[in-house]
Structures are given as structure tokens and as C-alpha cells.
Amino acid sequence: MALERFVVEGGRRLEGTIRPGGNKNAALPILAACLLTDEPVVLRNLPDIQDVRVMLQILEQLGASVERVEANVVRITSRGDIGCNPDPELSKKIRASILLAGPLLARCGQVAVAKPGGDAIGRRRVDTHLLALEGLGAQIEVSAHEYRMEARALKGRKMFLDEASVTATENAIMAAVLAEGETQIYNAAAEPHVQDLCHFLNALGANIDGIATNSLRINGVESLHGGEFHINSDHIEVGSYIGLAAVTRSELLIEDAVPEHMYAVRYMLEKLGVDIRVEGKNIRVPREQELRVRYDIGAAVPKIDDGPWPLFPADLLSIMIVIATQAEGTVMIFEKMFESRLFFTDKLISMGARIILCDPHRAIIVGGGRLHGGEISSPDIRAGMALLLAALCAKGESIIHNVHQIDRGYERIDDRLNALGARITRERDV
């Protein structure tokens, strides 16, 4: 893969309408779940991003038929004998490859999954995945390079997840829908992408109750059938565009923004003075906003922190940091999940941001100063998009290297933002 970079002209006002892509973190488990039926499944609003392309490659390598019907619409048929060992080299490219464990275990009775790749944002344990699948009857061997699992028959049971892990919840759900009897999952993750997976499986004949709560009840069925499903808009992408409009003082209309997924995001945005308007299914960000930190009672410095759904999503903290650099006042960012996610702040500091990184999880931002252009590199998907926002609001030109990280989560982001008035040039990196 040829390395590419963005050359970004900062300080331009944007205007217009943008529609977010399908939720990446819903698309990946839903693609894995297509292995649970041998009938055709049509997925609509599937984002055409690098992580999805890799997952489709893995499905084809396993023996599934993948037909691209039209833009963002794919038909997948997993008929016949499906392989039970995903390609290790492909699996190492994406974190979501671990999601193949549940469906392949349910379908084949065995699976060998290479230890997954993904963003370098800190330790990302898989203990919860393994314990959940083990609880359903899997025997698991862990080696230096892979997880090997086998189950003669999966059986439902009550289980408590030791953390509300999104992907562990998804793996447990996918294994349980074809398990014998009833499975109850306590402390389950309930993020919008987990909800989408549950609705998708129910559309194929699964029996899942308690969707959008942290207590799921799954009655196993003998088989799933085919069907069609429309993947919801990505609420992280919606939050990114709200941040983009705010820091560039632009007016944007975000279509099909699923406002009911944005309550916690809106609450935290208001701490930085960002005002948004809900217009039916759309969200409008007015131009020329006065970004100003709203202090807590007694003029205490406010805190922006993440947590499991329905609290503020960790994947938007990078965007919030950039917004905070442009808001008059002081705020603390508290990232509770990953010990390396905040390390990209050194790149913002090089662009003139006033940030004190207190420790791996906490940063103090003194905002209100204009950023200047710089030469920076994208370390992961979310930090990459945050750095693109910083470059777009900065004075002067910026160069962003390693933009394939941004491409992993945002479809044709340069073309879509250029249509709004941005000036982003994609070049081969040297």
C-alpha cells in the first residue's frame, strides 16, 4: 500500500450539507455475523473504508461470496463449507478480526483466530471475549500468535462480563444466538453499534431481548435466514463533523444524524460552548459560534470524560481535545479506557496548543489560542481525524502523514470536505 499524505490549507470557512457514513463499529460485527447463515444477506449503507474492505477480504478467504450490488450495498452469501481459520495476515490488519471467533465457533465448532491488530491506543485485553465464549462451552488454547477454540455444542447460560466490552458483548451475542437454550448477559455493552448488531440478528430470525440495556436475554434458535439490513449512521462521524463546524466557525447541516444517539455528546459539547440544533433526523451547527468553557459551580474547572453507553464515547475524546483548544477557558480531559490515546496531544502542542499532559489518562487544555500549521502524523483513526480538524482551523498550511489511518474510519474524507469548501490535497508520501 502506497503511503499518502494530506496537504491542508487552514483557516477556510466551510458550508453545506454532509451525510455521515454507516457506523464502522456496527458494520464490522454485522459482517462477521453474516457467517451465521447460509442464505444471502444484503447490507445497505455499508461504509467503503479500509477496515471494512479487509473484513470483506477475510469473508471471501473463508469461502463466502461477496457481491458489490451498488455503492455502499453488498450481498454476502456464506453457503456451503465455510473455512474456520481466518487468514492470519489479514486478521492482523484490523482489531475487528477477533469478532470472527463467535460466529465461526457457532458455525464450525472450531476456530483459530490470529491475535488482532488495530490502533495502538493502549492495552486492549481479550480476556472478556475468551471467558464469555468459554462460558458457552468453548475450550480455548492461547498461544503466542493465536487463539484456538473448539466446542462440540454451545449451550446458553447466565454470564456476567467483567467489563462492559463492546466487542466481547458482540462475540458473546453471535455465539449465543445459535446456542442451545437461553443465554443471559449481564453488564453487557449497549452502544449504538451493539444495538445495530442485535437488530440485524433479530431480522435474520434470532431472539434477542433487552436491546439498548446492559442485560441481554438470548433464546437460541436452530438457524438464521437471510435478509436485508440498513446500517445506522456513525455517531462518531456525526460528532466529528460537529467539531469540524465548531472549530472552523462554519455552518454545516449533518443529514441522517440519529440525534437520539447524541445526548451525552451534546451535553459535553455544551461545556465548551458548542450549540447544535436538532431538525428532525438532522443536526445543524450554526456558524460563528462563541466557544467558551462553561465552568462548574464555584468556577471549578469542568471535566470531560468518557464511559460506557449511554455516557460520552471514548472515540470522540480526541475531537473534544481539538475543540477545547479553540474554546476560551480551561478544561480537563479524562480518558479512562486506553493509556495511550492522549499521546497524540504532543502533535497539537507543536501546532501551538496549550496542553499539559498530566498522566496517560488526563490532560489540561487552556484554550482560545489560534493554532498554526505544522507537519504531523496520524497515529490512529480518531486522533487522525482530530488532527485533520486542527489543520483545517489552523493558520497556514499543514501536512498530515500516515493518512491511511484516517481512511480506515472515514470514507473519502478529503473529497467530502473539499465539497464543503475545504482545501485538502492527497499526495503520495515521500
C-alpha positions, 0 to 999 in steps of 0.5 A, a space after each residue: 500500500 502506497 503511503 499518502 499524505 494530506 496537504 491542508 490549507 487552514 483557516 477556510 470557512 466551510 458550508 453545506 450539507 454532509 451525510 455521515 457514513 454507516 457506523 464502522 463499529 456496527 458494520 464490522 460485527 454485522 459482517 462477521 455475523 453474516 457467517 451465521 447463515 447460509 442464505 444471502 444477506 444484503 447490507 445497505 449503507 455499508 461504509 467503503 473504508 479500509 477496515 471494512 474492505 479487509 473484513 470483506 477480504 477475510 469473508 471471501 478467504 473463508 469461502 463466502 461470496 461477496 457481491 458489490 450490488 451498488 455503492 455502499 450495498 453488498 450481498 454476502 452469501 456464506 453457503 456451503 463449507 465455510 473455512 474456520 481459520 481466518 487468514 492470519 495476515 489479514 486478521 492482523 490488519 484490523 482489531 475487528 478480526 477477533 469478532 470472527 471467533 463467535 460466529 465461526 465457533 457457532 458455525 464450525 465448532 472450531 476456530 483459530 483466530 490470529 491475535 488482532 491488530 488495530 490502533 495502538 491506543 493502549 492495552 486492549 485485553 481479550 480476556 472478556 471475549 475468551 471467558 464469555 465464549 468459554 462460558 458457552 462451552 468453548 475450550 480455548 488454547 492461547 498461544 503466542 500468535 493465536 487463539 484456538 477454540 473448539 466446542 462440540 455444542 454451545 449451550 446458553 447460560 447466565 454470564 456476567 462480563 467483567 467489563 462492559 466490552 463492546 466487542 466481547 458483548 458482540 462475540 458473546 451475542 453471535 455465539 449465543 444466538 445459535 446456542 442451545 437454550 437461553 443465554 443471559 448477559 449481564 453488564 453487557 455493552 449497549 452502544 449504538 453499534 451493539 444495538 445495530 448488531 442485535 437488530 440485524 440478528 433479530 431480522 435474520 430470525 434470532 431472539 434477542 431481548 433487552 436491546 439498548 440495556 446492559 442485560 441481554 436475554 438470548 433464546 437460541 434458535 436452530 438457524 438464521 435466514 437471510 435478509 436485508 439490513 440498513 446500517 445506522 449512521 456513525 455517531 462518531 462521524 456525526 460528532 466529528 463533523 460537529 467539531 469540524 463546524 465548531 472549530 472552523 466557525 462554519 455552518 454545516 447541516 449533518 443529514 441522517 444524524 440519529 440525534 437520539 444517539 447524541 445526548 451525552 455528546 451534546 451535553 459535553 459539547 455544551 461545556 465548551 460552548 458548542 450549540 447544535 440544533 436538532 431538525 428532525 433526523 438532522 443536526 445543524 451547527 450554526 456558524 460563528 459560534 462563541 466557544 467558551 468553557 462553561 465552568 462548574 459551580 464555584 468556577 471549578 474547572 469542568 471535566 470531560 470524560 468518557 464511559 460506557 453507553 449511554 455516557 460520552 464515547 471514548 472515540 470522540 475524546 480526541 475531537 473534544 481535545 481539538 475543540 477545547 483548544 479553540 474554546 476560551 477557558 480551561 478544561 480537563 480531559 479524562 480518558 479512562 479506557 486506553 493509556 495511550 490515546 492522549 499521546 497524540 496531544 504532543 502533535 497539537 502542542 507543536 501546532 501551538 496548543 496549550 496542553 499539559 499532559 498530566 498522566 496517560 489518562 488526563 490532560 489540561 487544555 487552556 484554550 482560545 489560542 489560534 493554532 498554526 500549521 505544522 507537519 504531523 502524523 496520524 497515529 490512529 483513526 480518531 486522533 487522525 481525524 482530530 488532527 485533520 480538524 486542527 489543520 483545517 482551523 489552523 493558520 497556514 498550511 499543514 501536512 498530515 502523514 500516515 493518512 491511511 489511518 484516517 481512511 480506515 474510519 472515514 470514507 473519502 474524507 478529503 473529497 467530502 470536505 473539499 465539497 464543503 469548501 475545504 482545501 485538502 490535497 492527497 499526495 503520495 508520501 515521500 
